[in-house]
């Protein structure tokens, strides 16, 4: 007859292992793993290093393109870029506001009347000419935002996160019951292995 204390310790170890597995998954979700959400600070390259979203001068063109559509505040520009990227990237105010000042200094934008303290920028005729002369560069920069939005849409795994949360709760509830046998643990492992195998074949 098996020692009940040994059985209980075995159950505890199994339950702890499952909790550790799901805690690791949740950590991965929060930090840009396969089911993670919006990357913070922009896209990351191989090895996790942060990549520059725009090449030199491209952000200036993007901001100019956006104020060509309509006059905008700095905050509006940040939010619009975030929207265009599908929520995956938002430039920092420390980058956007100096670039807005540069547009003013270059005569490509002018400050327009605005309610409140925020600086409202509109495009000048020189700014429109600047965009026309660099139409290919503008298209490339804007396409990068669109492509990032598409990647974000494909990798948005909210339904998967919900299902994993439900699975975690079911495992914890079932394995926390008194009298969980080794056979039950093995059956749970078999079901999980089968699900993993089916996912790999998708």
QUILIN-V644163 format. One record per backbone hydrogen bond with DSSP energy under -0.5 kcal/mol. NH is the residue of the N-H (numbers start at 0). CO is the residue of the C=O. If there is no record, write none. Layout:
BEGIN
nh = <NH	NH>
co = <CO	CO>
END
This chain:
BEGIN
nh = <6	7	8	9	10	11	12	13	14	15	16	17	18	19	20	21	22	23	24	25	26	27	28	29	30	31	32	35	36	40	44	47	48	50	57	58	60	61	62	63	64	65	66	67	68	69	71	76	77	78	79	80	81	82	83	84	85	86	87	94	95	96	98	99	100	101	102	103	104	105	106	107	108	109	111	119	119	120	120	121	122	123	127	128	129	130	131	132	133	134	137	138	139	140	141	142	143	144	145	146	147	148	149	150	151	152	153	154	155	156	160	161	162	163	164	165	166	167	168	169	170	171	172	173	174	175	176	179	184	185	186	187	188	189	190	191	192	193	194	195	196	197	198	199	200	201>
co = <2	3	4	5	6	7	8	9	10	11	12	13	14	15	16	17	18	19	20	21	22	23	24	25	26	28	27	32	28	38	48	44	45	42	54	54	56	57	58	59	60	61	62	63	64	65	120	72	73	74	75	76	77	78	79	80	82	81	84	91	91	92	94	95	96	97	98	99	100	101	103	102	102	121	119	111	117	71	118	109	66	107	123	124	125	126	127	128	129	131	133	134	135	136	137	138	139	140	141	142	143	144	145	146	147	148	149	150	152	154	156	157	158	159	160	161	162	163	164	165	166	167	168	169	170	171	173	176	180	181	182	183	184	185	186	187	188	189	190	191	192	193	194	195	196	198>
END
